C-alpha cells in the first residue's frame, strides 16, 4: 500500500501548470501538505462532485491538463460521473483516486472498494483511455507521466494505507479560493 502523503507529494512534484481539484477532506489535506498552489481548487463540501467539477474545467479549458484527486468515498458517491466523462472523452482529464477503502472523514468505516468494487473496471467500462490500480511508490513516476502527457480520460486507483493522517488545512474561504484560482488560471 502507498503512503498517501508521500504519493501525493511525488504526484505533484514538478507539476508545472497542472490544474488540481482535490476532493474534500483527506485529499485536500494531502494536496495542501504537498504544497499550497494557486492552481489548486480546494473543495470543502462537494462530496461526490470532484470528478464532475474537474470535467467541467477540462471541457472549458481543453488547452490545460486537469487532475481530480478524490478519495474512494467521494468517487463512489459520484460513480455516475465516470459514465459522463466516458461519453465526453476529455483528452486532458485524469482522476487519481486515493483509495484507502475507508470513509476517512466519518470514522474510517469501510467503503465499497473494501468489498471488491473495482473502480478501474468501472472506468474501463466507461471507455476511459487509461485505467489502472497502483500500490507501490515506484509507480508514481509512471502516473505523473500519464497526467502530463497521455491522452485521457485517465483513472488511477491509488491503493493507499488506511491511516488517519494529520490535517493540513489550506485556505478555507471558497470565495477567495475561486478568485485566486481564476487569477492564476488567467496568468499561467
FENBEL-V507883 format. One record per pair of residues at least 12 apart in sequence whose C-alpha atoms are under 10 Angstrom apart, sorted by the first residue. I is the first residue (numbers start at 1). J is the second residue. D is the distance in Angstrom with one decimal. If there is no record, write none. Layout:
i;j;d
I;J;D
I;J;D
This chain:
i;j;d
1;99;9.8
1;100;8.8
1;134;8.5
1;135;4.9
1;136;6.3
1;137;8.5
1;158;8.5
1;159;5.7
1;160;5.0
1;161;5.2
1;162;8.8
2;98;9.4
2;99;9.6
2;100;9.2
2;134;8.4
2;135;5.4
2;136;5.7
2;137;6.2
2;138;9.7
2;139;9.9
2;140;9.8
2;158;7.4
2;159;6.1
2;160;4.3
2;161;5.8
2;162;9.4
3;100;10.0
3;135;9.2
3;136;8.9
3;137;8.0
3;158;9.9
3;159;8.9
3;160;5.8
3;161;5.9
3;162;8.9
3;163;8.5
3;165;9.8
4;26;9.2
4;27;8.8
4;30;7.2
4;31;9.9
4;98;7.3
4;99;9.2
4;100;8.8
4;137;9.7
4;158;8.7
4;159;8.7
4;160;5.6
4;161;7.0
4;162;8.9
4;163;8.5
4;165;8.6
5;26;9.7
5;27;9.3
5;29;8.9
5;30;5.5
5;31;8.1
5;32;9.8
5;33;7.3
5;34;7.3
5;160;9.4
5;165;8.4
6;30;8.9
6;33;9.7
6;34;8.4
6;137;7.9
6;140;9.7
7;30;9.1
7;34;9.4
7;98;9.4
7;135;9.7
7;136;8.9
7;137;6.3
7;138;9.5
7;139;9.4
7;140;6.7
7;141;9.9
7;158;8.6
7;160;8.6
8;27;8.8
8;30;6.4
8;31;6.5
8;32;9.6
8;33;8.6
8;34;6.6
8;35;10.0
8;69;9.2
8;96;9.6
8;98;8.9
8;137;10.0
8;140;8.8
8;158;9.9
9;30;7.9
9;31;7.5
9;32;9.5
9;33;7.7
9;34;4.7
9;35;8.1
9;140;9.6
10;34;8.4
10;137;8.3
10;138;9.8
10;139;10.0
10;140;6.4
10;141;7.6
10;143;9.6
10;144;8.1
11;31;9.5
11;34;9.0
11;96;9.5
11;137;9.8
11;139;10.0
11;140;6.2
11;141;7.5
11;142;9.5
11;143;7.3
11;144;5.7
11;145;9.4
11;147;8.8
12;31;8.1
12;34;7.1
12;35;8.6
12;140;9.8
12;144;7.8
12;147;9.9
13;34;8.1
13;35;9.2
13;141;9.9
13;144;8.7
14;144;9.3
15;144;8.6
15;147;9.4
15;148;8.4
16;39;9.8
16;65;9.9
16;148;9.0
16;188;9.7
17;37;10.0
17;38;10.0
17;39;7.4
17;64;7.7
17;65;7.8
17;66;9.3
17;148;9.7
17;184;9.4
17;185;8.6
17;188;6.9
18;39;7.2
18;40;8.7
18;64;7.1
18;65;5.4
18;66;6.0
18;67;7.3
18;147;8.5
18;148;7.8
18;185;9.9
19;37;9.6
19;38;9.1
19;39;5.3
19;40;6.3
19;41;7.8
19;54;8.8
19;57;8.8
19;58;9.1
19;64;7.3
19;65;6.2
19;66;4.7
19;67;6.2
19;68;8.5
19;93;9.7
19;181;9.1
19;184;9.9
19;185;8.3
20;37;9.1
20;38;9.5
20;39;6.3
20;40;4.8
20;41;6.2
20;42;8.3
20;54;8.2
20;65;8.8
20;66;6.1
20;67;5.1
20;68;6.0
20;69;7.4
20;94;9.8
20;95;9.9
21;39;8.5
21;40;6.0
21;41;5.0
21;42;6.2
21;43;7.4
21;50;6.8
21;51;8.3
21;53;7.8
21;54;6.3
21;57;9.4
21;66;7.7
21;67;6.2
21;68;4.6
21;69;6.1
21;70;8.1
21;95;9.3
22;40;7.4
22;41;6.9
22;42;5.7
22;43;6.5
22;44;9.4
22;50;7.0
22;51;9.3
22;54;9.2
22;67;8.2
22;68;5.7
22;69;4.5
22;70;5.8
22;71;8.7
22;95;9.8
22;96;9.4
22;97;9.7
23;41;9.2
23;42;7.0
23;43;5.7
23;44;7.6
23;45;8.6
23;46;7.3
23;47;7.3
23;48;8.3
23;49;8.0
23;50;5.4
23;51;8.5
23;53;9.9
23;68;7.4
23;69;5.8
23;70;4.4
23;71;6.6
23;72;9.9
23;73;9.9
23;74;7.0
23;75;9.0
23;97;9.4
23;98;9.7
24;42;7.3
24;43;5.2
24;44;5.0
24;45;6.2
24;46;6.6
24;47;6.6
24;48;9.2
24;49;9.5
24;50;8.1
24;69;9.3
24;70;7.4
24;71;8.2
24;74;8.0
24;105;9.0
25;42;9.6
25;43;8.4
25;44;7.2
25;45;8.7
25;46;10.0
25;47;9.2
25;70;9.1
25;71;8.4
25;74;9.7
25;103;9.9
25;104;7.9
25;105;6.4
25;106;10.0
25;167;8.5
25;168;9.9
25;169;9.4
26;70;8.8
26;71;7.5
26;98;8.9
26;103;9.8
26;104;7.2
26;105;7.4
26;164;8.7
26;165;8.0
26;166;8.9
26;167;7.3
26;168;8.8
26;169;9.8
27;42;9.2
27;43;9.5
27;68;9.7
27;69;6.4
27;70;6.0
27;71;6.2
27;72;9.9
27;74;9.8
27;97;8.9
27;98;7.2
27;104;10.0
28;40;9.1
28;41;9.1
28;42;6.2
28;43;7.3
28;44;8.3
28;69;8.2
28;70;8.5
28;71;9.5
28;167;9.0
28;168;8.2
28;169;7.9
28;170;7.9
29;42;9.3
29;165;8.8
29;166;8.2
29;167;5.5
29;168;4.8
29;169;5.9
29;170;7.4
30;69;9.6
30;98;9.8
30;165;8.8
30;166;9.3
30;167;8.0
30;168;7.2
30;169;9.3
31;69;8.5
31;168;8.7
31;169;9.7
31;170;9.0
32;167;9.2
32;168;6.2
32;169;6.8
32;170;5.8
32;171;9.1
33;166;9.7
33;167;8.4
33;168;5.7
33;169;8.2
33;170;8.5
34;168;9.5
35;168;9.9
35;170;9.3
36;168;10.0
36;169;9.7
36;170;6.9
36;171;8.8
37;170;9.6
37;180;9.5
37;181;8.9
37;184;9.2
38;177;8.0
38;178;9.5
38;179;9.4
38;180;5.9
38;181;5.4
38;182;8.7
38;183;8.3
38;184;5.9
38;185;8.4
39;66;10.0
39;177;9.4
39;178;9.9
39;180;7.9
39;181;5.4
39;182;8.3
39;183;9.1
39;184;6.2
39;185;6.8
39;188;9.3
40;67;9.9
40;170;9.9
40;177;8.4
40;178;9.7
40;180;9.2
40;181;6.9
40;184;9.6
41;53;9.8
41;54;9.5
41;68;9.7
41;171;9.9
41;174;9.2
41;177;6.5
41;178;7.1
41;179;10.0
41;180;8.8
41;181;6.4
41;182;9.5
42;170;8.1
42;171;8.0
42;172;7.9
42;173;9.5
42;174;8.1
42;177;7.1
42;178;8.9
42;181;9.5
43;70;9.9
43;172;8.7
43;174;8.0
43;177;9.1
44;171;10.0
44;172;7.3
44;173;9.1
44;174;7.9
45;174;9.9
46;74;8.4
46;78;10.0
47;70;8.9
47;71;9.4
47;73;8.1
47;74;5.3
47;75;8.4
47;76;9.6
47;77;7.1
47;78;7.8
48;70;8.4
48;71;9.4
48;72;9.6
48;73;7.7
48;74;4.4
48;75;5.9
48;76;7.1
48;77;4.6
48;78;4.1
48;79;7.8
48;80;9.4
48;81;8.7
49;70;8.9
49;74;7.3
49;75;8.1
49;77;8.1
49;78;6.1
49;79;9.6
49;81;8.2
50;67;9.9
50;68;6.4
50;69;7.5
50;70;6.2
50;71;9.3
50;74;7.3
50;75;7.7
50;77;10.0
50;78;7.9
50;81;9.2
50;95;9.2
51;67;8.7
51;68;5.8
51;69;8.1
51;70;7.4
51;74;8.8
51;75;7.4
51;78;7.4
51;79;9.0
51;80;9.8
51;81;6.5
51;82;7.9
51;84;9.9
51;85;8.5
51;93;9.3
51;94;9.0
51;95;7.0
51;96;9.7
51;97;9.8
52;68;8.9
52;78;8.1
52;80;9.5
52;81;6.0
52;82;8.6
52;84;8.5
52;85;8.0
53;68;8.3
53;81;9.8
54;66;6.6
54;67;6.9
54;68;5.8
54;69;9.3
54;85;9.9
54;93;7.4
54;94;8.7
54;95;8.5
55;67;9.2
55;68;8.6
55;81;8.8
55;82;9.8
55;84;8.9
55;85;6.8
55;88;8.8
55;89;9.6
55;90;7.5
55;92;9.2
55;93;6.9
55;94;9.2
55;95;9.7
55;153;9.6
56;85;9.7
56;90;9.7
56;93;9.9
57;92;9.8
57;93;9.0
58;90;6.6
58;91;8.4
58;92;6.2
58;93;6.0
58;94;9.4
59;88;8.5
59;89;9.4
59;90;6.6
59;91;9.2
59;92;8.5
59;93;8.8
61;92;8.8
61;185;9.7
62;90;7.7
62;91;7.7
62;92;6.3
62;93;8.9
63;91;9.8
63;92;7.7
64;91;9.9
64;92;6.6
64;93;8.9
64;148;9.7
64;185;9.4
64;188;9.9
65;90;9.9
65;91;8.6
65;92;4.8
65;93;6.3
65;94;8.0
65;147;7.4
65;148;6.8
65;149;8.8
65;150;10.0
65;151;10.0
65;152;9.7
66;90;9.7
66;91;9.6
66;92;6.1
66;93;5.0
66;94;6.3
66;95;8.5
66;147;8.0
66;148;9.0
67;92;8.4
67;93;5.9
67;94;4.7
67;95;5.5
67;96;7.1
67;147;7.1
67;148;9.5
67;154;9.1
67;155;9.6
68;93;7.8
68;94;6.3
68;95;4.7
68;96;6.2
68;97;8.0
68;155;9.4
69;94;8.6
69;95;5.9
69;96;4.9
69;97;5.7
69;98;6.9
69;156;9.6
70;95;7.6
70;96;6.8
70;97;5.2
70;98;6.2
70;99;8.6
71;96;8.5
71;97;5.3
71;98;4.6
71;99;5.8
71;100;7.8
71;101;8.9
71;102;8.7
71;103;8.3
71;104;8.7
71;157;9.5
71;158;9.5
72;96;9.7
72;97;5.9
72;98;6.1
72;99;4.7
72;100;7.0
72;101;6.5
72;102;7.3
72;103;7.7
72;104;9.6
72;111;7.4
72;112;8.5
72;113;7.3
72;114;9.9
72;119;8.7
72;157;8.5
72;158;9.4
72;159;9.6
73;97;9.3
73;98;9.3
73;99;8.1
73;100;9.2
73;101;7.9
73;102;7.0
73;103;5.7
73;104;8.4
73;105;9.5
73;110;9.3
73;111;6.4
73;112;8.2
73;113;8.7
74;97;8.8
74;98;9.6
74;99;9.8
74;103;8.7
75;95;9.4
75;96;9.8
75;97;7.2
75;98;9.3
75;99;9.2
75;119;8.5
76;111;8.3
76;112;7.7
76;113;8.5
76;117;9.3
76;119;8.3
79;119;8.6
79;122;8.5
79;123;9.3
80;122;9.8
80;126;9.6
81;123;9.9
81;126;9.6
82;95;9.7
82;119;9.4
82;122;7.6
82;123;6.2
82;124;9.4
82;125;9.2
82;126;6.3
82;127;9.0
82;128;8.4
82;153;9.5
82;155;9.2
83;122;8.6
83;123;7.9
83;124;9.9
83;125;8.4
83;126;5.2
83;127;8.2
83;128;9.2
84;126;8.2
85;123;9.2
85;126;7.8
85;127;8.6
85;128;8.0
85;152;9.7
85;153;7.2
85;154;9.8
86;123;7.8
86;124;8.8
86;125;8.6
86;126;4.9
86;127;5.1
86;128;5.8
86;129;8.8
86;152;9.6
86;153;7.3
86;154;9.8
87;126;7.6
87;127;7.7
87;128;9.2
88;127;9.9
88;153;9.0
89;126;9.7
89;127;8.1
89;128;7.5
89;129;8.4
89;151;9.4
89;152;7.0
89;153;5.9
89;154;9.7
90;128;9.4
90;129;9.8
90;151;8.3
90;152;6.0
90;153;5.6
90;154;9.2
91;128;9.7
91;129;8.6
91;149;9.9
91;150;8.0
91;151;4.8
91;152;4.0
91;153;5.5
91;154;8.4
92;147;8.3
92;148;8.6
92;149;8.8
92;150;8.1
92;151;6.5
92;152;5.6
92;153;6.8
92;154;8.7
93;147;7.9
93;148;9.8
93;150;9.5
93;151;8.2
93;152;5.6
93;153;5.2
93;154;6.5
93;155;8.9
94;128;9.6
94;130;9.0
94;131;9.6
94;143;9.8
94;146;8.2
94;147;6.2
94;148;9.3
94;150;9.2
94;151;9.1
94;152;6.4
94;153;5.7
94;154;4.4
94;155;5.8
94;156;7.8
95;131;9.3
95;147;8.8
95;152;9.5
95;153;8.0
95;154;6.0
95;155;4.7
95;156;6.2
95;157;8.4
96;131;9.8
96;132;9.9
96;133;9.6
96;143;8.8
96;147;9.2
96;154;8.2
96;155;5.9
96;156;4.7
96;157;6.1
96;158;6.7
97;119;8.8
97;133;9.3
97;155;7.5
97;156;6.1
97;157;4.9
97;158;5.8
97;159;8.2
97;160;9.5
98;156;8.7
98;157;6.6
98;158;5.2
98;159;6.5
98;160;6.4
98;161;9.5
99;111;9.3
99;113;7.7
99;114;9.3
99;119;9.5
99;133;9.6
99;135;9.8
99;156;9.6
99;157;6.4
99;158;5.7
99;159;5.0
99;160;5.7
99;161;8.3
99;162;8.5
100;113;8.3
100;114;8.2
100;157;9.8
100;158;8.3
100;159;6.0
100;160;4.9
100;161;5.6
100;162;4.9
100;163;8.0
101;113;5.2
101;114;4.8
101;115;8.4
101;116;9.4
101;117;9.7
101;159;8.2
101;160;8.4
101;161;8.8
101;162;7.2
102;114;7.4
102;161;9.8
102;162;6.9
102;163;9.4
103;162;9.6
104;162;8.3
104;163;8.4
104;164;7.1
104;165;9.6
105;164;9.1
107;164;9.3
108;162;7.9
108;163;8.7
108;164;8.2
110;162;9.8
118;133;9.3
118;157;8.9
119;131;8.7
119;132;8.8
119;133;8.6
119;155;8.4
119;156;8.8
119;157;6.9
120;132;5.6
120;133;6.7
120;154;9.8
120;155;6.9
120;156;7.3
120;157;6.6
121;133;9.8
122;155;9.8
123;153;9.1
123;154;8.3
123;155;6.7
123;156;9.4
123;157;10.0
124;154;9.4
124;155;8.8
126;153;9.8
127;152;9.9
127;153;8.3
127;154;9.7
128;151;9.7
128;152;6.8
128;153;5.1
128;154;5.9
128;155;7.2
129;150;8.9
129;151;7.0
129;152;5.4
129;153;5.5
129;154;6.0
129;155;8.6
130;146;8.6
130;150;8.5
130;151;8.2
130;152;6.7
130;153;6.7
130;154;4.7
130;155;6.3
130;156;8.1
131;152;9.5
131;153;8.5
131;154;5.7
131;155;4.6
131;156;5.7
131;157;7.8
132;154;8.6
132;155;6.6
132;156;5.2
132;157;6.2
132;158;8.6
133;155;8.5
133;156;5.7
133;157;4.4
133;158;5.8
133;159;7.0
134;156;7.2
134;157;6.3
134;158;5.1
134;159;6.0
134;160;8.9
135;157;8.6
135;158;6.0
135;159;5.0
135;160;6.8
135;161;9.2
136;158;8.7
136;159;8.4
136;160;9.0
137;158;9.7
139;158;9.7
140;158;9.4
143;155;9.8
143;156;7.6
143;158;9.7
